Amino acid sequence: MSKESAFLIYCMELEKQARRLSGRQVYDLFDRHGLFEFVTRFYELLHVHGEKYILEDLDARIAEMAA
């Protein structure tokens, strides 16, 4: 497994716990808002930050894609 894939799973678990979602719900959220590509593309910038920053960045991306 690549480091990007492992980090993507980590981000999905963070979002799942923060929003209290099922695995399917978090998958759909990531799919609907382009978060799979976002996390993979910006891995180098995201992986050096803490959980709070990562969640804020993911939430900002969700809000941006929903607008």
MOPAC internal coordinates of N, CA, C and O (Angstrom, degrees):
PM7 1SCF
backbone

  N    0.0000 0     0.00 0     0.00 0    0    0    0
  C    1.4455 1     0.00 0     0.00 0    1    0    0
  C    1.5290 1   107.90 1     0.00 0    2    1    0
  O    1.2310 1   120.93 1   -44.51 1    3    2    1
  N    1.3155 1   115.82 1   135.49 1    3    2    1
  C    1.4586 1   120.14 1   179.99 1    5    3    2
  C    1.5234 1   110.33 1   -74.38 1    6    5    3
  O    1.2310 1   120.79 1   -19.00 1    7    6    5
  N    1.3195 1   116.09 1   161.00 1    7    6    5
  C    1.4650 1   120.17 1   178.29 1    9    7    6
  C    1.5253 1   110.82 1   -65.00 1   10    9    7
  O    1.2310 1   120.07 1   147.27 1   11   10    9
  N    1.3320 1   117.47 1   -32.73 1   11   10    9
  C    1.4587 1   121.20 1   177.42 1   13   11   10
  C    1.5288 1   111.36 1   -66.68 1   14   13   11
  O    1.2310 1   120.61 1   138.79 1   15   14   13
  N    1.3246 1   116.44 1   -41.21 1   15   14   13
  C    1.4700 1   120.74 1   178.53 1   17   15   14
  C    1.5183 1   111.24 1   -65.31 1   18   17   15
  O    1.2310 1   120.52 1   137.20 1   19   18   17
  N    1.3151 1   116.61 1   -42.80 1   19   18   17
  C    1.4641 1   120.62 1   178.50 1   21   19   18
  C    1.5267 1   110.51 1   -63.27 1   22   21   19
  O    1.2310 1   120.42 1   140.02 1   23   22   21
  N    1.3200 1   116.81 1   -39.98 1   23   22   21
  C    1.4615 1   120.61 1   179.00 1   25   23   22
  C    1.5292 1   110.81 1   -68.53 1   26   25   23
  O    1.2310 1   120.17 1   142.87 1   27   26   25
  N    1.3036 1   117.29 1   -37.13 1   27   26   25
  C    1.4563 1   121.33 1   177.00 1   29   27   26
  C    1.5338 1   110.40 1   -60.21 1   30   29   27
  O    1.2310 1   120.36 1   135.22 1   31   30   29
  N    1.3063 1   116.91 1   -44.78 1   31   30   29
  C    1.4660 1   121.04 1   177.74 1   33   31   30
  C    1.5275 1   109.99 1   -62.86 1   34   33   31
  O    1.2310 1   120.36 1   138.68 1   35   34   33
  N    1.3153 1   116.91 1   -41.32 1   35   34   33
  C    1.4590 1   121.45 1   176.75 1   37   35   34
  C    1.5264 1   110.67 1   -58.77 1   38   37   35
  O    1.2310 1   119.96 1   134.25 1   39   38   37
  N    1.3228 1   117.69 1   -45.75 1   39   38   37
  C    1.4633 1   122.00 1   179.34 1   41   39   38
  C    1.5227 1   111.35 1   -64.18 1   42   41   39
  O    1.2310 1   120.46 1   141.05 1   43   42   41
  N    1.3124 1   116.72 1   -38.95 1   43   42   41
  C    1.4613 1   120.04 1   177.59 1   45   43   42
  C    1.5312 1   110.40 1   -63.60 1   46   45   43
  O    1.2310 1   120.10 1   138.75 1   47   46   45
  N    1.3228 1   117.42 1   -41.25 1   47   46   45
  C    1.4612 1   120.93 1   178.43 1   49   47   46
  C    1.5281 1   111.31 1   -65.77 1   50   49   47
  O    1.2310 1   120.20 1   140.51 1   51   50   49
  N    1.3391 1   117.22 1   -39.49 1   51   50   49
  C    1.4605 1   120.36 1   176.18 1   53   51   50
  C    1.5225 1   110.68 1   -58.73 1   54   53   51
  O    1.2310 1   120.97 1   130.55 1   55   54   53
  N    1.3160 1   115.75 1   -49.45 1   55   54   53
  C    1.4657 1   121.36 1  -178.52 1   57   55   54
  C    1.5340 1   110.61 1   -65.03 1   58   57   55
  O    1.2310 1   120.85 1   140.94 1   59   58   57
  N    1.3072 1   115.99 1   -39.06 1   59   58   57
  C    1.4675 1   120.80 1   179.05 1   61   59   58
  C    1.5212 1   110.90 1   -60.51 1   62   61   59
  O    1.2310 1   120.33 1   134.24 1   63   62   61
  N    1.3098 1   116.97 1   -45.76 1   63   62   61
  C    1.4607 1   121.21 1  -179.34 1   65   63   62
  C    1.5281 1   111.53 1   -70.90 1   66   65   63
  O    1.2310 1   120.34 1   138.02 1   67   66   65
  N    1.3305 1   116.95 1   -41.98 1   67   66   65
  C    1.4618 1   121.01 1  -177.31 1   69   67   66
  C    1.5258 1   111.91 1   -64.65 1   70   69   67
  O    1.2310 1   120.58 1   141.91 1   71   70   69
  N    1.3242 1   116.50 1   -38.09 1   71   70   69
  C    1.4649 1   121.25 1  -177.50 1   73   71   70
  C    1.5330 1   112.71 1   -98.90 1   74   73   71
  O    1.2310 1   121.13 1   176.34 1   75   74   73
  N    1.3292 1   115.45 1    -3.66 1   75   74   73
  C    1.4738 1   120.96 1  -177.26 1   77   75   74
  C    1.5273 1   111.10 1    54.42 1   78   77   75
  O    1.2310 1   121.52 1  -124.31 1   79   78   77
  N    1.3193 1   114.70 1    55.69 1   79   78   77
  C    1.4593 1   122.41 1  -179.65 1   81   79   78
  C    1.5233 1   110.49 1  -105.44 1   82   81   79
  O    1.2310 1   121.25 1   -19.57 1   83   82   81
  N    1.3210 1   115.20 1   160.43 1   83   82   81
  C    1.4611 1   120.34 1   171.34 1   85   83   82
  C    1.5300 1   108.02 1   -79.22 1   86   85   83
  O    1.2310 1   121.01 1   -11.83 1   87   86   85
  N    1.3091 1   115.67 1   168.17 1   87   86   85
  C    1.4575 1   119.78 1   176.35 1   89   87   86
  C    1.5260 1   111.56 1   -58.31 1   90   89   87
  O    1.2310 1   120.61 1   137.09 1   91   90   89
  N    1.3205 1   116.43 1   -42.91 1   91   90   89
  C    1.4639 1   121.04 1   179.84 1   93   91   90
  C    1.5290 1   111.28 1   -64.48 1   94   93   91
  O    1.2310 1   120.55 1   139.71 1   95   94   93
  N    1.3249 1   116.55 1   -40.29 1   95   94   93
  C    1.4608 1   120.43 1  -179.91 1   97   95   94
  C    1.5270 1   111.61 1   -65.43 1   98   97   95
  O    1.2310 1   120.45 1   138.25 1   99   98   97
  N    1.3196 1   116.75 1   -41.75 1   99   98   97
  C    1.4588 1   118.93 1   179.66 1  101   99   98
  C    1.5246 1   110.53 1   -69.45 1  102  101   99
  O    1.2310 1   120.06 1   143.65 1  103  102  101
  N    1.3277 1   117.49 1   -36.35 1  103  102  101
  C    1.4662 1   120.37 1   175.40 1  105  103  102
  C    1.5296 1   110.05 1   -60.88 1  106  105  103
  O    1.2310 1   120.22 1   132.77 1  107  106  105
  N    1.3166 1   117.19 1   -47.23 1  107  106  105
  C    1.4674 1   121.49 1   179.76 1  109  107  106
  C    1.5295 1   111.40 1   -62.00 1  110  109  107
  O    1.2310 1   120.51 1   140.24 1  111  110  109
  N    1.3396 1   116.64 1   -39.76 1  111  110  109
  C    1.4601 1   121.39 1   177.84 1  113  111  110
  C    1.5289 1   110.72 1   -61.22 1  114  113  111
  O    1.2310 1   120.59 1   132.42 1  115  114  113
  N    1.3173 1   116.47 1   -47.58 1  115  114  113
  C    1.4662 1   120.97 1   179.52 1  117  115  114
  C    1.5267 1   110.75 1   -64.35 1  118  117  115
  O    1.2310 1   120.42 1   139.75 1  119  118  117
  N    1.2939 1   116.80 1   -40.25 1  119  118  117
  C    1.4581 1   121.14 1  -179.84 1  121  119  118
  C    1.5293 1   111.12 1   -66.63 1  122  121  119
  O    1.2310 1   120.32 1   132.22 1  123  122  121
  N    1.3015 1   117.00 1   -47.78 1  123  122  121
  C    1.4702 1   123.27 1  -175.88 1  125  123  122
  C    1.5339 1   111.98 1   -64.47 1  126  125  123
  O    1.2310 1   120.09 1   146.66 1  127  126  125
  N    1.3226 1   117.44 1   -33.34 1  127  126  125
  C    1.4667 1   120.92 1  -174.48 1  129  127  126
  C    1.5306 1   113.91 1  -107.55 1  130  129  127
  O    1.2310 1   120.25 1  -167.73 1  131  130  129
  N    1.3113 1   117.13 1    12.27 1  131  130  129
  C    1.4618 1   120.65 1   175.96 1  133  131  130
  C    1.5122 1   114.31 1    68.10 1  134  133  131
  O    1.2310 1   120.42 1  -153.14 1  135  134  133
  N    1.3262 1   116.80 1    26.86 1  135  134  133
  C    1.4601 1   119.42 1  -176.50 1  137  135  134
  C    1.5228 1   113.70 1   -76.27 1  138  137  135
  O    1.2310 1   119.70 1   155.91 1  139  138  137
  N    1.3135 1   118.18 1   -24.09 1  139  138  137
  C    1.4698 1   119.30 1   175.81 1  141  139  138
  C    1.5232 1   109.67 1   -60.33 1  142  141  139
  O    1.2310 1   120.99 1   130.64 1  143  142  141
  N    1.3194 1   115.70 1   -49.36 1  143  142  141
  C    1.4613 1   121.00 1   179.95 1  145  143  142
  C    1.5268 1   111.27 1   -68.12 1  146  145  143
  O    1.2310 1   120.81 1   139.39 1  147  146  145
  N    1.3252 1   116.06 1   -40.61 1  147  146  145
  C    1.4660 1   121.35 1  -178.38 1  149  147  146
  C    1.5271 1   111.01 1   -60.17 1  150  149  147
  O    1.2310 1   120.23 1   129.25 1  151  150  149
  N    1.3160 1   117.16 1   -50.75 1  151  150  149
  C    1.4704 1   120.95 1  -178.22 1  153  151  150
  C    1.5218 1   110.67 1   -64.84 1  154  153  151
  O    1.2310 1   120.37 1   137.48 1  155  154  153
  N    1.3151 1   116.91 1   -42.52 1  155  154  153
  C    1.4613 1   120.34 1   179.64 1  157  155  154
  C    1.5249 1   111.21 1   -65.47 1  158  157  155
  O    1.2310 1   120.63 1   136.21 1  159  158  157
  N    1.3205 1   116.40 1   -43.79 1  159  158  157
  C    1.4701 1   121.26 1  -177.96 1  161  159  158
  C    1.5273 1   111.83 1   -65.91 1  162  161  159
  O    1.2310 1   120.70 1   140.44 1  163  162  161
  N    1.3359 1   116.26 1   -39.56 1  163  162  161
  C    1.4635 1   120.17 1  -175.99 1  165  163  162
  C    1.5272 1   113.03 1  -104.98 1  166  165  163
  O    1.2310 1   120.80 1  -154.74 1  167  166  165
  N    1.3046 1   116.07 1    25.26 1  167  166  165
  C    1.4675 1   121.39 1   179.41 1  169  167  166
  C    1.5211 1   111.61 1   -51.12 1  170  169  167
  O    1.2310 1   119.78 1   130.60 1  171  170  169
  N    1.3139 1   118.02 1   -49.40 1  171  170  169
  C    1.4650 1   122.16 1  -175.71 1  173  171  170
  C    1.5224 1   111.90 1   -59.21 1  174  173  171
  O    1.2310 1   119.92 1   146.84 1  175  174  173
  N    1.3244 1   117.77 1   -33.16 1  175  174  173
  C    1.4584 1   121.03 1   178.97 1  177  175  174
  C    1.5220 1   112.79 1   -83.08 1  178  177  175
  O    1.2310 1   120.59 1   143.82 1  179  178  177
  N    1.3191 1   116.47 1   -36.18 1  179  178  177
  C    1.4637 1   120.94 1  -174.01 1  181  179  178
  C    1.5237 1   114.58 1   -80.67 1  182  181  179
  O    1.2310 1   120.24 1   141.18 1  183  182  181
  N    1.3209 1   117.15 1   -38.82 1  183  182  181
  C    1.4667 1   119.02 1  -169.10 1  185  183  182
  C    1.5228 1   114.38 1   -68.46 1  186  185  183
  O    1.2310 1   119.71 1   167.35 1  187  186  185
  N    1.3005 1   118.15 1   -12.65 1  187  186  185
  C    1.4666 1   120.74 1  -179.83 1  189  187  186
  C    1.5325 1   112.27 1   -90.64 1  190  189  187
  O    1.2310 1   120.06 1   178.90 1  191  190  189
  N    1.3231 1   117.48 1    -1.10 1  191  190  189
  C    1.4663 1   121.75 1  -177.67 1  193  191  190
  C    1.5198 1   111.42 1  -103.12 1  194  193  191
  O    1.2310 1   121.56 1   -14.23 1  195  194  193
  N    1.3116 1   114.62 1   165.77 1  195  194  193
  C    1.4578 1   121.12 1   179.13 1  197  195  194
  C    1.5156 1   112.28 1   -80.85 1  198  197  195
  O    1.2310 1   121.71 1    -5.88 1  199  198  197
  N    1.3186 1   114.33 1   174.12 1  199  198  197
  C    1.4676 1   121.34 1  -176.64 1  201  199  198
  C    1.5244 1   112.10 1   -58.22 1  202  201  199
  O    1.2310 1   120.24 1   135.96 1  203  202  201
  N    1.3289 1   117.15 1   -44.04 1  203  202  201
  C    1.4642 1   120.91 1  -177.75 1  205  203  202
  C    1.5243 1   111.02 1   -59.19 1  206  205  203
  O    1.2310 1   120.20 1   133.20 1  207  206  205
  N    1.3188 1   117.22 1   -46.80 1  207  206  205
  C    1.4608 1   121.13 1   179.94 1  209  207  206
  C    1.5249 1   110.81 1   -63.32 1  210  209  207
  O    1.2310 1   120.31 1   136.41 1  211  210  209
  N    1.3109 1   117.02 1   -43.59 1  211  210  209
  C    1.4657 1   120.89 1  -179.36 1  213  211  210
  C    1.5248 1   110.30 1   -60.98 1  214  213  211
  O    1.2310 1   120.27 1   133.51 1  215  214  213
  N    1.3335 1   117.08 1   -46.49 1  215  214  213
  C    1.4674 1   120.43 1   178.91 1  217  215  214
  C    1.5231 1   111.55 1   -62.66 1  218  217  215
  O    1.2310 1   120.23 1   138.87 1  219  218  217
  N    1.3214 1   117.16 1   -41.13 1  219  218  217
  C    1.4680 1   120.34 1   177.66 1  221  219  218
  C    1.5190 1   110.93 1   -62.64 1  222  221  219
  O    1.2310 1   120.12 1   139.28 1  223  222  221
  N    1.3152 1   117.38 1   -40.72 1  223  222  221
  C    1.4586 1   121.65 1   179.32 1  225  223  222
  C    1.5314 1   110.97 1   -66.56 1  226  225  223
  O    1.2310 1   120.47 1   137.41 1  227  226  225
  N    1.3226 1   116.71 1   -42.59 1  227  226  225
  C    1.4660 1   120.22 1   177.73 1  229  227  226
  C    1.5320 1   110.65 1   -64.24 1  230  229  227
  O    1.2310 1   120.45 1   137.02 1  231  230  229
  N    1.3326 1   116.75 1   -42.98 1  231  230  229
  C    1.4603 1   120.57 1   179.30 1  233  231  230
  C    1.5330 1   111.36 1   -64.31 1  234  233  231
  O    1.2310 1   120.33 1   142.10 1  235  234  233
  N    1.3297 1   116.98 1   -37.90 1  235  234  233
  C    1.4671 1   120.37 1   176.93 1  237  235  234
  C    1.5284 1   110.08 1   -63.97 1  238  237  235
  O    1.2310 1   120.38 1   138.39 1  239  238  237
  N    1.3137 1   116.88 1   -41.61 1  239  238  237
  C    1.4732 1   120.94 1   178.46 1  241  239  238
  C    1.5281 1   110.29 1   -63.81 1  242  241  239
  O    1.2310 1   119.95 1   137.78 1  243  242  241
  N    1.3169 1   117.71 1   -42.22 1  243  242  241
  C    1.4704 1   121.49 1   178.44 1  245  243  242
  C    1.5210 1   109.90 1   -60.84 1  246  245  243
  O    1.2310 1   120.47 1   133.79 1  247  246  245
  N    1.3310 1   116.71 1   -46.21 1  247  246  245
  C    1.4713 1   120.97 1   179.20 1  249  247  246
  C    1.5236 1   111.18 1   -62.25 1  250  249  247
  O    1.2310 1   120.48 1   139.00 1  251  250  249
  N    1.3164 1   116.69 1   -41.00 1  251  250  249
  C    1.4708 1   122.15 1   179.61 1  253  251  250
  C    1.5338 1   110.60 1   -63.53 1  254  253  251
  O    1.2310 1   120.40 1   136.56 1  255  254  253
  N    1.3150 1   116.83 1   -43.44 1  255  254  253
  C    1.4769 1   120.65 1  -178.09 1  257  255  254
  C    1.5238 1   111.27 1   -74.04 1  258  257  255
  O    1.2310 1   120.02 1   154.52 1  259  258  257
  N    1.3339 1   117.57 1   -25.48 1  259  258  257
  C    1.4629 1   121.12 1  -178.86 1  261  259  258
  C    1.5308 1   111.88 1   -79.93 1  262  261  259
  O    1.2310 1   120.91 1   158.85 1  263  262  261
  N    1.3267 1   115.86 1   -21.15 1  263  262  261
  C    1.4804 1   120.22 1  -177.01 1  265  263  262
  C    1.5046 1   112.29 1   -75.26 1  266  265  263
  O    1.2310 1   120.10 1   180.00 1  267  266  265

